[in-house]
Amino acid sequence: MAVAVVVAAVALSAAGCSGLFQLTPTPRVLLTSGVYQGEPWSVYAWRQEGQLCMEVDGPGDPEASGVPSASACGFDQKDPSSGYYDSGPGPGDSDVNFGPLPARATRIRVATKETLPTRPFPAGKQLPVGRYWVQIVPKRWPLPADGRAISPKPLDASGRAVAYQDF
């Protein structure tokens, strides 16, 4: 599985989404936010042209945030420019990995010694039923304590593998 490293405009145009700063058919939904190395970040999702789109950016107006963003639309294997998850520049000196998951994927293994929790998409926001994950890591990741980096593997609550699904 290929992981595309993209900047917002490249990812959106390559994955079939119109420009990030144009109006989208459904409102962007704030999924989660935080601070990394003193820089705020936020994860957004929306539907556009029948596809799920996700973005990791600074809070508020993406043009004004000054935080690099990573965005993608169409999380599936139908198009060589898309995949089941995406990566890109994150806040501060970081990279970000993120994507949607099936509803039963409550965790995702990202390294031989690191498993992350996932969160459900909020109901009633025109988003699909499912979950999502986000990982912000230093550019030098993985650290020795994390083990070796692997292709992210979704897991259920019992630790059994869950297949990716198209979004």
DSSP file with accessible surface (Angstrom, degrees, kcal/mol):
  #  RESIDUE AA STRUCTURE BP1 BP2  ACC     N-H-->O    O-->H-N    N-H-->O    O-->H-N    TCO  KAPPA ALPHA  PHI   PSI    X-CA   Y-CA   Z-CA
    1    1 A M              0   0  105      0, 0.0     2,-0.3     0, 0.0    82,-0.1   0.000 360.0 360.0 360.0 126.7    0.0    0.0    0.0
    2    2 A A        -     0   0   82     80,-0.2     2,-0.6    78,-0.1     0, 0.0  -0.633 360.0-150.4 -86.0 141.7    1.5    3.3   -1.0
    3    3 A V        -     0   0   56     -2,-0.3     2,-0.4    80,-0.1    83,-0.1  -0.957  13.6-146.6-111.0 117.8    1.4    6.3    1.3
    4    4 A A        -     0   0   38     -2,-0.6    83,-1.5    81,-0.4     2,-0.6  -0.714   0.8-150.8 -86.6 131.2    1.2    9.6   -0.5
    5    5 A V  B     +a   87   0A 115     -2,-0.4     2,-0.3    81,-0.1    83,-0.2  -0.919  35.7 161.6 -99.7 117.7    3.0   12.5    1.1
    6    6 A V        -     0   0   21     81,-1.6     2,-0.3    -2,-0.6     3,-0.0  -0.924  41.4-130.8-138.8 159.9    1.1   15.5    0.0
    7    7 A V     >  -     0   0   85     -2,-0.3     4,-2.7    81,-0.1     3,-0.5  -0.798  47.2 -98.2-104.0 155.4    0.4   19.2    0.6
    8    8 A A  H  > S+     0   0    6     61,-1.0     4,-2.6    -2,-0.3     5,-0.3   0.849 119.0  43.8 -46.2 -55.7   -3.2   20.3    0.7
    9    9 A A  H  > S+     0   0   69      1,-0.2     4,-2.1     2,-0.2     5,-0.3   0.902 116.2  47.7 -63.8 -39.2   -3.6   21.6   -2.8
   10   10 A V  H  > S+     0   0   85     -3,-0.5     4,-2.7     2,-0.2     5,-0.3   0.947 113.9  47.1 -65.7 -46.8   -1.8   18.7   -4.4
   11   11 A A  H  X S+     0   0    5     -4,-2.7     4,-2.2     1,-0.2    62,-0.4   0.912 112.9  48.8 -63.2 -42.6   -3.7   16.1   -2.5
   12   12 A L  H  <>S+     0   0    1     -4,-2.6     5,-3.2    -5,-0.3     4,-0.3   0.930 116.0  41.2 -67.4 -42.6   -7.0   17.7   -3.2
   13   13 A S  H ><5S+     0   0   87     -4,-2.1     3,-0.9    -5,-0.3    -2,-0.2   0.920 116.7  48.9 -72.3 -37.7   -6.5   18.1   -7.0
   14   14 A A  H 3<5S+     0   0   47     -4,-2.7    67,-0.2    -5,-0.3    -1,-0.2   0.852 112.9  47.8 -68.4 -33.9   -4.8   14.6   -7.3
   15   15 A A  T 3<5S-     0   0    8     -4,-2.2    -1,-0.2    -5,-0.3    -2,-0.2   0.372 123.4 -99.9 -92.0   5.6   -7.6   12.9   -5.4
   16   16 A G  T < 5S+     0   0   39     -3,-0.9     2,-0.3     1,-0.3    -3,-0.2   0.621  80.2 127.9  92.7  11.5  -10.4   14.6   -7.3
   17   17 A a      < -     0   0    8     -5,-3.2    -1,-0.3    -6,-0.3     3,-0.1  -0.763  58.1-118.6 -98.7 149.9  -11.4   17.3   -4.9
   18   18 A S        -     0   0   36     -2,-0.3    -1,-0.1     1,-0.2     4,-0.1  -0.271  59.0 -52.4 -76.4 173.8  -11.6   20.9   -5.8
   19   19 A G    >   -     0   0   32      1,-0.1     3,-1.7     2,-0.1    -1,-0.2  -0.049  48.5-124.3 -52.3 144.4   -9.4   23.5   -4.1
   20   20 A L  T 3  S+     0   0   14      1,-0.3    -1,-0.1    -3,-0.1    -2,-0.1   0.837 107.6  53.2 -58.6 -36.9   -9.4   23.5   -0.3
   21   21 A F  T 3  S+     0   0  114      2,-0.1    -1,-0.3    41,-0.1     2,-0.2   0.374  91.6  92.1 -91.4   9.0  -10.3   27.2   -0.1
   22   22 A Q  S <  S-     0   0  120     -3,-1.7     2,-0.1     1,-0.1    -4,-0.0  -0.599  93.0 -84.4 -92.7 162.0  -13.4   26.9   -2.3
   23   23 A L        -     0   0  171     -2,-0.2    -1,-0.1     1,-0.0    -5,-0.1  -0.383  45.4-146.6 -63.6 141.5  -16.8   26.2   -0.9
   24   24 A T        -     0   0   35      2,-0.1    24,-0.1     1,-0.1     4,-0.1  -0.803  21.3-115.0-109.3 155.6  -17.5   22.5   -0.3
   25   25 A P  S    S+     0   0   93      0, 0.0    23,-0.1     0, 0.0    -1,-0.1   0.826 102.8  31.5 -60.9 -33.2  -20.9   20.8   -0.7
   26   26 A T  S    S-     0   0   18     21,-0.9    -2,-0.1   100,-0.0     3,-0.1  -0.943  99.2 -96.7-122.8 150.5  -21.1   19.9    3.0
   27   27 A P        -     0   0   97      0, 0.0    20,-0.2     0, 0.0     2,-0.2  -0.280  41.4-104.7 -63.9 147.1  -19.6   21.9    5.9
   28   28 A R        -     0   0   68     18,-0.1     2,-0.5    -4,-0.1    18,-0.2  -0.521  34.9-146.2 -68.1 138.5  -16.2   20.9    7.3
   29   29 A V  E     -E   45   0B  17     16,-3.0    16,-1.8    -2,-0.2     2,-0.5  -0.943   9.6-130.6-112.3 125.5  -16.6   19.2   10.6
   30   30 A L  E     +E   44   0B  96     -2,-0.5    14,-0.2    14,-0.2     3,-0.1  -0.644  28.2 176.6 -72.9 120.2  -14.0   19.6   13.3
   31   31 A L  E     -     0   0B  24     12,-3.6     2,-0.3    -2,-0.5    -1,-0.2   0.850  59.3 -28.4 -92.3 -45.7  -13.1   16.1   14.5
   32   32 A T  E     -E   43   0B  23     11,-1.1    11,-2.9     2,-0.0    -1,-0.4  -0.974  56.1-166.3-163.3 165.4  -10.4   16.8   17.0
   33   33 A S  E     +E   42   0B  69     -2,-0.3     2,-0.3     9,-0.2     9,-0.2  -0.962  13.3 151.2-154.1 168.3   -7.6   19.3   17.8
   34   34 A G  E     -E   41   0B  25      7,-2.2     7,-2.6    -2,-0.3     2,-0.4  -0.939  39.3 -90.9-173.5-166.3   -4.6   19.8   19.9
   35   35 A V  E     -E   40   0B 103     -2,-0.3     2,-0.4     5,-0.3    -2,-0.0  -0.996  27.5-175.5-132.6 134.5   -1.2   21.5   20.2
   36   36 A Y  E >  S-E   39   0B  48      3,-2.6     3,-2.4    -2,-0.4    58,-0.1  -0.994  76.7 -14.6-131.8 124.9    2.2   20.1   19.1
   37   37 A Q  T 3  S-     0   0  107     -2,-0.4    -1,-0.1     1,-0.3    55,-0.1   0.879 129.9 -53.6  49.5  41.5    5.4   22.0   19.8
   38   38 A G  T 3  S+     0   0   65      1,-0.2    -1,-0.3    53,-0.1    54,-0.0   0.453 116.6 113.1  78.5  -0.7    3.4   25.1   20.6
   39   39 A E  E <   -E   36   0B  67     -3,-2.4    -3,-2.6    19,-0.0    -1,-0.2  -0.908  63.4-131.6-108.3 126.6    1.4   25.1   17.4
   40   40 A P  E     -E   35   0B  56      0, 0.0     2,-0.3     0, 0.0    -5,-0.3  -0.398  26.7-176.0 -71.9 149.2   -2.3   24.3   17.3
   41   41 A W  E     -E   34   0B  31     -7,-2.6    -7,-2.2    17,-0.2     2,-0.3  -0.965   7.3-166.3-140.9 158.0   -3.6   21.8   14.9
   42   42 A S  E     -EF  33  57B   5     15,-3.6    15,-2.7    -2,-0.3     2,-0.5  -0.986  14.7-140.0-144.2 152.0   -7.1   20.5   13.9
   43   43 A V  E     -EF  32  56B   0    -11,-2.9   -12,-3.6    -2,-0.3   -11,-1.1  -0.973  25.1-176.3-115.5 127.6   -8.5   17.6   12.0
   44   44 A Y  E     -EF  30  55B  22     11,-2.9    11,-2.3    -2,-0.5     2,-0.3  -0.868   7.2-170.4-119.9 155.8  -11.5   18.2    9.7
   45   45 A A  E     +EF  29  54B   0    -16,-1.8   -16,-3.0    -2,-0.3     2,-0.3  -0.979  12.5 156.1-142.1 153.6  -13.7   16.0    7.6
   46   46 A W  E     - F   0  53B   1      7,-2.0     7,-3.1    -2,-0.3     2,-0.4  -0.963  38.5-107.1-163.1 167.7  -16.4   16.6    5.0
   47   47 A R  E     + F   0  52B  76     -2,-0.3   -21,-0.9     5,-0.2     2,-0.4  -0.899  35.4 173.6-104.6 136.4  -18.1   15.0    2.0
   48   48 A Q  E >   - F   0  51B   3      3,-2.8     3,-2.3    -2,-0.4    -2,-0.1  -0.970  67.4 -13.8-146.1 126.5  -17.4   16.3   -1.5
   49   49 A E  T 3  S-     0   0  136     -2,-0.4     3,-0.1     1,-0.3    -1,-0.1   0.863 128.8 -53.3  50.3  40.7  -18.5   14.9   -4.8
   50   50 A G  T 3  S+     0   0   66      1,-0.2     2,-0.3    24,-0.0    -1,-0.3   0.493 118.1 107.9  78.1   3.6  -19.6   11.7   -3.0
   51   51 A Q  E <  S-F   48   0B  53     -3,-2.3    -3,-2.8   -35,-0.1     2,-0.4  -0.847  71.7-116.7-114.9 151.7  -16.2   11.2   -1.4
   52   52 A L  E     -F   47   0B   0     -2,-0.3    22,-2.1    -5,-0.2     2,-0.4  -0.678  32.7-166.6 -79.5 134.2  -15.0   11.6    2.2
   53   53 A b  E     -FG  46  73B   0     -7,-3.1    -7,-2.0    -2,-0.4     2,-0.3  -0.954   5.3-173.4-121.6 144.0  -12.3   14.3    2.5
   54   54 A M  E     -FG  45  72B   0     18,-2.6    18,-2.2    -2,-0.4     2,-0.3  -0.982   1.4-174.6-135.7 151.0  -10.1   14.8    5.6
   55   55 A E  E     -FG  44  71B   0    -11,-2.3   -11,-2.9    -2,-0.3     2,-0.5  -0.999  17.3-155.1-146.2 139.9   -7.6   17.6    6.4
   56   56 A V  E     +FG  43  70B   2     14,-2.6    14,-1.7    -2,-0.3     2,-0.3  -0.980  43.7 132.9-112.7 121.8   -5.1   18.2    9.2
   57   57 A D  E     -F   42   0B   3    -15,-2.7   -15,-3.6    -2,-0.5    12,-0.1  -0.896  58.3 -69.6-152.8 179.1   -4.5   22.0    9.5
   58   58 A G        -     0   0    0      9,-0.5   -17,-0.2    -2,-0.3     7,-0.1  -0.257  67.6 -82.5 -71.1 168.0   -4.2   24.8   11.9
   59   59 A P  S    S-     0   0   58      0, 0.0    -1,-0.1     0, 0.0     8,-0.1  -0.310  91.2  -0.4 -72.5 158.5   -7.4   26.0   13.6
   60   60 A G  S    S+     0   0   49     -3,-0.1     5,-0.1     4,-0.0   -18,-0.0  -0.352 121.8  21.1  71.2-140.5   -9.9   28.3   12.0
   61   61 A D    >>  -     0   0   87      1,-0.2     4,-1.3    -2,-0.1     3,-0.8  -0.470  67.3-149.0 -67.8 115.4   -9.2   29.7    8.5
   62   62 A P  H 3> S+     0   0   22      0, 0.0     4,-0.6     0, 0.0     3,-0.3   0.866  96.1  54.9 -57.4 -33.8   -6.7   27.4    6.8
   63   63 A E  H 34 S+     0   0  133      1,-0.2     3,-0.2     2,-0.1    -2,-0.1   0.853 113.5  41.0 -67.2 -32.8   -5.3   30.2    4.8
   64   64 A A  H <4 S+     0   0   80     -3,-0.8    -1,-0.2     1,-0.2    -3,-0.1   0.608  94.9  80.9 -91.4 -11.7   -4.5   32.3    7.9
   65   65 A S  H  < S-     0   0   32     -4,-1.3    -1,-0.2    -3,-0.3    -2,-0.1   0.835  75.5-150.3 -69.3 -33.7   -3.3   29.5   10.2
   66   66 A G     <  +     0   0   70     -4,-0.6    -1,-0.1     1,-0.3    -3,-0.1   0.452  57.1 123.1  77.6  -5.0    0.3   29.3    8.8
   67   67 A V        -     0   0   15     -5,-0.2    -9,-0.5    -8,-0.1    -1,-0.3  -0.790  69.4-115.7 -90.9 129.0    0.4   25.7    9.7
   68   68 A P        -     0   0   64      0, 0.0     2,-0.3     0, 0.0    -1,-0.1  -0.257  36.5-146.2 -56.8 153.0    1.2   23.3    6.8
   69   69 A S        -     0   0   13    -12,-0.1   -61,-1.0    21,-0.1     2,-0.4  -0.893  16.3-154.9-126.9 156.8   -1.7   21.0    6.0
   70   70 A A  E     +G   56   0B   0    -14,-1.7   -14,-2.6    -2,-0.3     2,-0.3  -0.999  26.0 169.9-125.2 129.5   -2.2   17.5    4.7
   71   71 A S  E     +G   55   0B   0     -2,-0.4     2,-0.3   -16,-0.2   -16,-0.2  -0.977   9.7 172.5-141.8 153.5   -5.5   16.7    2.9
   72   72 A A  E     -G   54   0B  11    -18,-2.2   -18,-2.6    -2,-0.3     2,-0.3  -0.983  12.6-159.4-157.4 153.6   -7.0   13.9    0.9
   73   73 A b  E     +G   53   0B   1    -62,-0.4   -20,-0.2    -2,-0.3   -56,-0.1  -0.968  69.0  32.6-130.0 149.4  -10.3   12.9   -0.6
   74   74 A G        -     0   0    2    -22,-2.1     2,-1.3    -2,-0.3     9,-0.3   0.993  64.4-155.3  71.7  75.3  -11.4    9.5   -1.7
   75   75 A F        +     0   0    3     92,-1.1    92,-2.3   -23,-0.3     2,-0.3  -0.695  54.9  91.5 -85.6  92.9   -9.8    7.0    0.7
   76   76 A D  S    S-     0   0   11     -2,-1.3     3,-0.3     7,-0.4     9,-0.1  -0.952  81.6-106.2-165.0-179.7   -9.8    3.8   -1.5
   77   77 A Q  S    S+     0   0   90     -2,-0.3    -2,-0.1     1,-0.2     7,-0.0   0.236  88.7  97.7-106.4  15.3   -7.6    1.9   -3.9
   78   78 A K  S    S+     0   0  160      1,-0.1    -1,-0.2     5,-0.1    -3,-0.0   0.787  85.7  43.4 -72.8 -28.4   -9.6    2.8   -7.1
   79   79 A D  S >  S-     0   0   65     -3,-0.3     3,-2.2    -5,-0.2    -3,-0.2  -0.967  78.8-135.1-121.5 131.8   -7.2    5.6   -8.0
   80   80 A P  T 3  S+     0   0  132      0, 0.0    -1,-0.1     0, 0.0   -78,-0.1   0.763 105.2  59.3 -58.8 -22.2   -3.4    5.4   -7.8
   81   81 A S  T 3  S+     0   0   46    -67,-0.2     2,-0.2     2,-0.0   -66,-0.1   0.560 104.5  58.1 -84.6  -5.8   -3.2    8.8   -6.2
   82   82 A S    <   +     0   0   20     -3,-2.2     2,-0.3   -68,-0.1   -80,-0.2  -0.655  57.7 167.2-116.1 174.7   -5.4    7.7   -3.3
   83   83 A G        -     0   0    6     -9,-0.3    -7,-0.4    -2,-0.2    -6,-0.1  -0.899  53.8 -78.0-163.3-168.4   -5.2    5.1   -0.6
   84   84 A Y  S    S+     0   0   48     -2,-0.3     2,-0.3    -9,-0.2    81,-0.1   0.586 111.6  12.0 -85.6 -11.6   -6.8    4.0    2.7
   85   85 A Y  S    S-     0   0   10     14,-0.1   -81,-0.4    -9,-0.1     2,-0.3  -0.949  70.6-143.4-152.3 172.7   -4.8    6.7    4.6
   86   86 A D  E     - B   0  98A  10     12,-2.9    12,-2.4    -2,-0.3     2,-0.3  -0.922   4.9-159.5-140.8 165.2   -2.7    9.7    4.0
   87   87 A S  E     +aB   5  97A   9    -83,-1.5   -81,-1.6    -2,-0.3    10,-0.2  -0.946  22.6 136.5-140.6 159.7    0.4   11.5    5.3
   88   88 A G  E     - B   0  96A   1      8,-1.9     8,-2.9    -2,-0.3   -18,-0.2  -0.980  54.4 -37.8 179.8-172.4    1.8   15.0    5.1
   89   89 A P  E     - B   0  95A  27      0, 0.0     6,-0.3     0, 0.0   -33,-0.1  -0.412  55.0-166.5 -69.7 142.3    3.5   17.9    6.9
   90   90 A G        -     0   0    2      4,-2.3     4,-0.5     1,-0.2     6,-0.1  -0.524  34.4 -60.0-115.4-172.5    2.2   18.5   10.4
   91   91 A P  S    S-     0   0    1      0, 0.0    -1,-0.2     0, 0.0     3,-0.1  -0.311 102.1 -12.0 -69.5 153.2    2.6   21.4   12.9
   92   92 A G  S    S-     0   0   27      1,-0.2     2,-1.2   -55,-0.1    -2,-0.1  -0.237 133.4 -19.7  58.5-141.4    6.0   22.3   14.1
   93   93 A D  S    S+     0   0   77     -4,-0.1    46,-1.2     2,-0.0     2,-0.3  -0.545 113.4 107.8 -96.7  65.7    8.7   19.9   13.1
   94   94 A S  E     - C   0 138A   0     -2,-1.2    -4,-2.3    -4,-0.5     2,-0.3  -0.898  57.5-140.1-138.9 167.6    6.3   17.0   12.5
   95   95 A D  E     -BC  89 137A  50     42,-2.7    42,-2.7    -2,-0.3     2,-0.4  -0.895  22.0-145.0-120.0 157.3    4.6   14.7   10.1
   96   96 A V  E     -BC  88 136A   0     -8,-2.9    -8,-1.9    -2,-0.3     2,-0.4  -0.963  10.9-169.6-128.8 141.3    1.0   13.6   10.3
   97   97 A N  E     +BC  87 135A  27     38,-2.4    38,-2.6    -2,-0.4     2,-0.3  -0.986  24.3 148.9-124.5 139.8   -0.6   10.3    9.3
   98   98 A F  E     +BC  86 134A   0    -12,-2.4   -12,-2.9    -2,-0.4    36,-0.2  -0.987   6.6 140.5-163.2 165.2   -4.4   10.0    9.3
   99   99 A G  E     - C   0 133A   0     34,-1.7    34,-2.0    -2,-0.3     2,-0.2  -0.912  44.1 -77.8 167.2 171.1   -7.4    8.4    7.7
  100  100 A P  E     - C   0 132A   2      0, 0.0    32,-0.3     0, 0.0    65,-0.2  -0.535  39.0-169.2 -87.6 157.5  -10.9    6.8    8.0
  101  101 A L  E     - C   0 131A   0     30,-3.3    30,-2.7    -2,-0.2    63,-0.1  -0.960  31.6 -86.7-140.7 158.9  -11.5    3.3    9.3
  102  102 A P    >   -     0   0    7      0, 0.0     3,-1.8     0, 0.0    28,-0.2  -0.249  48.1-105.4 -60.6 157.5  -14.4    0.8    9.5
  103  103 A A  T 3  S+     0   0   54      1,-0.3    27,-0.1    26,-0.2    29,-0.1   0.799 118.5  56.3 -59.2 -29.6  -16.6    1.1   12.6
  104  104 A R  T 3  S+     0   0  143      1,-0.1     2,-1.4    27,-0.1    53,-0.4   0.611  80.8  97.2 -81.8  -7.0  -15.1   -2.0   14.2
  105  105 A A    <   +     0   0    0     -3,-1.8    51,-0.3     1,-0.2    -1,-0.1  -0.616  40.9 162.8 -84.6  90.7  -11.5   -0.7   14.0
  106  106 A T        +     0   0   42     -2,-1.4    12,-1.9    49,-0.7     2,-0.3   0.600  65.0  24.9 -85.8 -11.4  -11.1    0.7   17.6
  107  107 A R  E     -HI 117 155C  84     48,-2.0    48,-3.0    10,-0.3     2,-0.4  -0.952  63.4-152.0-144.1 164.8   -7.3    0.7   17.3
  108  108 A I  E     -HI 116 154C   0      8,-2.3     8,-3.1    -2,-0.3     2,-0.6  -0.985  14.0-139.2-144.1 128.1   -4.6    1.0   14.7
  109  109 A R  E     +HI 115 153C  87     44,-2.6    44,-2.3    -2,-0.4     6,-0.2  -0.777  26.8 167.4 -86.6 124.5   -1.0   -0.4   14.9
  110  110 A V  E     +     0   0C   2      4,-2.2    40,-1.7    -2,-0.6     2,-0.3   0.537  66.2  15.9-113.7 -14.2    1.5    2.1   13.4
  111  111 A A  E >  S-HI 114 149C   0      3,-1.6     3,-1.4    38,-0.3    -1,-0.3  -0.958  88.0 -95.9-152.0 165.1    4.8    0.6   14.6
  112  112 A T  T 3  S+     0   0   58     36,-2.5    35,-0.2    -2,-0.3    37,-0.1   0.802 127.0  26.4 -59.3 -24.7    5.9   -2.7   16.1
  113  113 A K  T 3  S+     0   0  148     33,-2.2     2,-0.4    35,-0.1    -1,-0.3   0.159 111.4  78.7-122.3  18.2    5.5   -1.3   19.6
  114  114 A E  E <   +H  111   0C  41     -3,-1.4    -4,-2.2    32,-0.3    -3,-1.6  -0.966  44.0 172.1-137.3 123.2    2.9    1.4   19.1
  115  115 A T  E     -H  109   0C  44     -2,-0.4    -6,-0.3    -6,-0.2    -3,-0.0  -0.990  17.0-155.6-124.2 133.2   -0.9    1.1   18.8
  116  116 A L  E     -H  108   0C  29     -8,-3.1    -8,-2.3    -2,-0.4     2,-0.1  -0.813  16.8-117.2-108.7 150.0   -3.2    4.1   18.7
  117  117 A P  E     -H  107   0C  98      0, 0.0     2,-0.3     0, 0.0   -10,-0.3  -0.408  26.8-143.0 -75.5 158.3   -6.8    4.5   19.6
  118  118 A T        -     0   0    7    -12,-1.9    15,-0.2    15,-0.1   -12,-0.0  -0.784   7.5-141.5-113.7 167.0   -9.3    5.5   17.0
  119  119 A R  E     -D  132   0A 115     13,-2.5    13,-2.7    -2,-0.3     2,-0.1  -0.963  19.5-110.4-129.8 148.3  -12.4    7.8   17.4
  120  120 A P  E     -D  131   0A  78      0, 0.0    11,-0.3     0, 0.0     9,-0.1  -0.437  32.5-110.8 -75.9 147.0  -15.8    7.6   15.8
  121  121 A F        -     0   0   14      9,-2.4     9,-0.2     7,-0.1     2,-0.1  -0.548  47.3-100.3 -65.4 141.1  -17.0   10.1   13.2
  122  122 A P    >   -     0   0   47      0, 0.0     3,-0.7     0, 0.0     5,-0.4  -0.407  37.7-120.5 -67.6 141.2  -19.7   12.2   14.8
  123  123 A A  T 3  S+     0   0   97      1,-0.2     6,-0.0     2,-0.1     0, 0.0  -0.408  89.7  29.9 -76.7 155.0  -23.2   11.3   13.9
  124  124 A G  T 3  S+     0   0   84      3,-0.2    -1,-0.2    -2,-0.1     0, 0.0   0.651  89.4 101.0  75.0  17.3  -25.6   13.7   12.2
  125  125 A K  S <  S-     0   0  113     -3,-0.7    -2,-0.1     2,-0.2    -1,-0.1   0.135  98.9-104.3-117.8  16.3  -22.9   15.6   10.4
  126  126 A Q  S    S+     0   0  124      1,-0.3    -3,-0.1   -80,-0.1  -100,-0.0   0.745  81.8 129.8  64.7  24.7  -23.3   14.0    6.9
  127  127 A L        -     0   0   24     -5,-0.4    -1,-0.3     1,-0.1    -3,-0.2  -0.724  64.0 -96.7-101.4 158.2  -20.1   11.9    7.5
  128  128 A P        -     0   0   25      0, 0.0     2,-0.5     0, 0.0    -7,-0.1  -0.246  40.6 -96.8 -69.2 162.1  -20.0    8.1    7.0
  129  129 A V  S    S+     0   0  127     -9,-0.1     2,-0.3    -6,-0.0   -26,-0.2  -0.669  85.8  78.5 -73.9 127.8  -20.4    5.6    9.8
  130  130 A G  S    S-     0   0    7     -2,-0.5    -9,-2.4    -9,-0.2     2,-0.3  -0.984  71.8 -90.6 162.2-165.8  -16.9    4.7   10.8
  131  131 A R  E     -CD 101 120A  50    -30,-2.7   -30,-3.3    -2,-0.3     2,-0.3  -0.805  25.3-151.1-131.9 172.3  -13.9    5.8   12.8
  132  132 A Y  E     -CD 100 119A   8    -13,-2.7   -13,-2.5   -32,-0.3     2,-0.3  -0.944   2.2-155.9-143.0 164.5  -10.8    7.8   12.1
  133  133 A W  E     -C   99   0A   3    -34,-2.0   -34,-1.7    -2,-0.3     2,-0.3  -0.962   4.6-170.8-139.4 155.1   -7.2    8.0   13.4
  134  134 A V  E     -C   98   0A  32     -2,-0.3     2,-0.4   -36,-0.2   -36,-0.2  -0.983   0.1-172.5-146.2 140.2   -4.5   10.7   13.5
  135  135 A Q  E     -C   97   0A  10    -38,-2.6   -38,-2.4    -2,-0.3     2,-0.5  -0.986   4.8-167.2-136.3 123.0   -0.9   10.5   14.4
  136  136 A I  E     +C   96   0A  34     -2,-0.4   -40,-0.2   -40,-0.2    -2,-0.0  -0.965  21.9 170.7-111.0 122.6    1.5   13.5   14.8
  137  137 A V  E     -C   95   0A   9    -42,-2.7   -42,-2.7    -2,-0.5   -47,-0.1  -0.945  38.4 -98.3-132.9 151.8    5.1   12.4   15.0
  138  138 A P  E >   -C   94   0A  18      0, 0.0     3,-2.5     0, 0.0   -44,-0.2  -0.342  42.0-110.9 -63.1 151.8    8.5   14.1   14.9
  139  139 A K  T 3  S+     0   0  101    -46,-1.2   -45,-0.1     1,-0.3    -2,-0.0   0.770 119.3  57.9 -57.9 -22.5   10.2   13.9   11.5
  140  140 A R  T 3  S+     0   0  160      0, 0.0    -1,-0.3     0, 0.0   -46,-0.0   0.314  93.1 165.7 -91.3   9.7   12.7   11.5   13.0
  141  141 A W    <   +     0   0   45     -3,-2.5     2,-0.1     2,-0.1    -4,-0.1  -0.366  38.9  64.5 -66.1 147.8   10.0    9.0   14.0
  142  142 A P  S    S-     0   0   47      0, 0.0     7,-0.1     0, 0.0    -5,-0.0   0.430  70.3-158.5 -85.5 146.8    9.9    6.2   14.9
  143  143 A L    >>  -     0   0   69     -2,-0.1     3,-2.0     1,-0.1     4,-0.7  -0.487  35.1-101.8 -80.1 157.1   11.8    6.6   18.1
  144  144 A P  G >4 S+     0   0  120      0, 0.0     3,-1.2     0, 0.0    -1,-0.1   0.868 122.7  58.4 -52.1 -35.4   13.5    3.4   19.5
  145  145 A A  G 34 S+     0   0   83      1,-0.3     0, 0.0     2,-0.0     0, 0.0   0.753 102.1  55.7 -67.0 -22.0   10.7    3.0   22.1
  146  146 A D  G <4 S-     0   0   30     -3,-2.0   -33,-2.2     1,-0.3   -32,-0.3   0.613 100.7-142.6 -83.0 -15.8    8.1    2.9   19.2
  147  147 A G    <<  -     0   0   18     -3,-1.2     2,-0.3    -4,-0.7    -1,-0.3  -0.460  49.7 -21.7  83.1-158.5    9.8    0.0   17.5
  148  148 A R  S    S-     0   0  165     -2,-0.1   -36,-2.5     1,-0.1   -35,-0.1  -0.679  71.0-112.5 -90.1 137.1    9.9   -0.2   13.7
  149  149 A A  E     -I  111   0C  41     -2,-0.3     2,-0.3   -38,-0.2   -38,-0.3  -0.402  40.2-178.0 -66.3 142.5    7.4    1.7   11.6
  150  150 A I  E     -     0   0C  39    -40,-1.7     3,-0.1    -2,-0.1    -1,-0.0  -0.875  40.6 -80.7-132.1 166.3    4.9   -0.5    9.7
  151  151 A S  E     -     0   0C  53     -2,-0.3   -42,-0.1     1,-0.1   -40,-0.1  -0.576  68.5 -93.8 -63.6 129.9    2.1    0.1    7.3
  152  152 A P  E     -     0   0C  13      0, 0.0   -42,-0.2     0, 0.0    -1,-0.1  -0.207  43.2-160.7 -53.4 135.5   -0.8    1.0    9.6
  153  153 A K  E     -I  109   0C 110    -44,-2.3   -44,-2.6    -3,-0.1     2,-0.1  -0.955  11.2-136.7-124.2 111.6   -2.9   -2.0   10.5
  154  154 A P  E     -I  108   0C   6      0, 0.0     8,-2.1     0, 0.0     2,-0.3  -0.401  25.2-170.3 -65.7 142.7   -6.5   -1.5   11.8
  155  155 A L  E     -IJ 107 161C  13    -48,-3.0   -48,-2.0     6,-0.3   -49,-0.7  -0.966  16.7-130.5-133.4 150.6   -7.5   -3.7   14.8
  156  156 A D    >   -     0   0   12      4,-2.6     3,-2.1    -2,-0.3   -51,-0.1  -0.273  47.6 -84.1 -87.7-177.2  -10.7   -4.5   16.6
  157  157 A A  T 3  S+     0   0   78    -53,-0.4   -52,-0.1     1,-0.3    -1,-0.1   0.751 131.1  52.2 -62.4 -23.1  -11.2   -4.3   20.4
  158  158 A S  T 3  S-     0   0   83      2,-0.1    -1,-0.3     3,-0.0     3,-0.1   0.402 121.0-106.0 -91.9   0.3   -9.8   -7.9   20.7
  159  159 A G  S <  S+     0   0   34     -3,-2.1     2,-0.2     1,-0.3    -2,-0.1   0.550  73.5 141.0  87.6   7.1   -6.7   -7.1   18.7
  160  160 A R        -     0   0  158      1,-0.1    -4,-2.6    -5,-0.0    -1,-0.3  -0.597  59.7 -97.1 -83.9 146.9   -7.8   -8.9   15.5
  161  161 A A  B     -J  155   0C  82     -2,-0.2     2,-0.4    -6,-0.2    -6,-0.3  -0.284  34.1-159.0 -62.4 141.9   -7.1   -7.4   12.1
  162  162 A V        -     0   0    7     -8,-2.1     2,-0.1    -6,-0.1    -1,-0.0  -0.989  19.6-122.1-121.9 131.0   -9.8   -5.4   10.5
  163  163 A A        -     0   0   78     -2,-0.4   -58,-0.1     1,-0.1   -10,-0.0  -0.463  27.8-112.5 -71.6 143.9   -9.8   -4.9    6.7
  164  164 A Y        -     0   0   37     -2,-0.1     2,-0.3   -63,-0.1   -63,-0.1  -0.312  32.8-153.4 -63.4 159.8   -9.8   -1.3    5.4
  165  165 A Q        -     0   0   83    -65,-0.2     2,-0.2   -81,-0.1    -1,-0.0  -0.935  21.5 -97.7-134.2 158.1  -12.9   -0.2    3.5
  166  166 A D              0   0   69     -2,-0.3   -90,-0.2   -90,-0.0   -82,-0.1  -0.546 360.0 360.0 -74.0 140.5  -13.4    2.4    0.8
  167  167 A F              0   0   22    -92,-2.3   -92,-1.1    -2,-0.2  -115,-0.2  -0.992 360.0 360.0-127.6 360.0  -14.7    5.8    1.9
